[in-house]
Amino acid sequence: MNNILIYLAVTLGTFLLMECITWCTHKFVMHGFLWYLHEDHHQPKYQGVFEKNDAFFVIFAIPSIALFYFGIRPELNYLFFIGLGILFYGMAYFLVHDIIIHQRFDLFKNIQNPYIKSLRKAHKVHHKHLGKEDGECFGMLYVPIKYFKQYF
């Protein structure tokens, strides 16, 4: 029972830490030396099903897959649960960023939840910058308080 609580804490802690990692990666990598992969995501008239930016799903999946592999060898250990936290964050990212914010699928179009509306506003502010410079709001789940104030 004690190990289960530790593994749950590791998974949840990893999930929460991923928001910080995502913010830093988005600001310094995606808007930095890998801008050529992220640039099409900031183009307002992009019409393809996939963007070059979608390569980041694969890039971020690699550590999770490796942690799963090493987390079961020679027996189940904490690395597996770090990988699980990364996987859960990736799933949340896909749901929130691609489905709810960018509406790449015809789901959740008319959500009136203040948090979701604040999240969409912050992301819209991020996308008002078409270049890699002068960006803001680099996180995914964290929304600066000034955007909440508009909906509460």
Sequence and secondary structure as in RCSB ss.txt:
>XXXX:A:sequence
MNNILIYLAVTLGTFLLMECITWCTHKFVMHGFLWYLHEDHHQPKYQGVFEKNDAFFVIFAIPSIALFYFGIRPE
LNYLFFIGLGILFYGMAYFLVHDIIIHQRFDLFKNIQNPYIKSLRKAHKVHHKHLGKEDGECFGMLYVPIKYFKQ
YF
>XXXX:A:secstr
 HHHHHHHHHHHHHHHHHHHHHHHHIIIIIIIITHHHHGGGG TT   SS GGGHHHHHHHHHHHHHHHHTSSSS
  HHHHHHHHHHHHHHHHIIIIIIIIS  SSSSTT   HHHHHHHHHHHHHHT  SSSS     SS   HHHHTT
T 
